[in-house]
């Protein structure tokens, strides 16, 4: 085999292995909507799955969004390699302002390794909200928020 073919084979193999490792990231994120109106609630979900020793999660700052609630689930199962952990964190968010806003990556660290999720851009359209006016009818009716 010529030197060119060997080099080409190594490059294809290297890129193929990179794609494989990217597809197996232990941290993923998703949203249920990428375009919303001001005040419209959407969900942002972080899923972490793998065998970890001392995991540390650094959450993104939801700087242009308001968090209205959060849920969390955990599950464990024993594997040959160790304890498989699955964490699902779900945030319900809205933006009072219009614009294109980016939710930065969540970062998982474990034993000196760092894993980053993708960042996600949300397009928010509509007029800015005045929160007091939006919440006032619920307060007057005595309804729990």
Secondary structure, 3 states (H helix, E strand, C coil): CCHHHHHHHHHHHHHHHHHHHHHCCCEEEEECCCEEECCCCEEEEEEEEEECCCCEEECCCCCCCEEEEEEEEEEEEECCCCEEEEEEEEEEEECCCCEEEEECCCEEEECCEEEECCCEEEEEECCCCCHHHHHHHHHHHCCCC
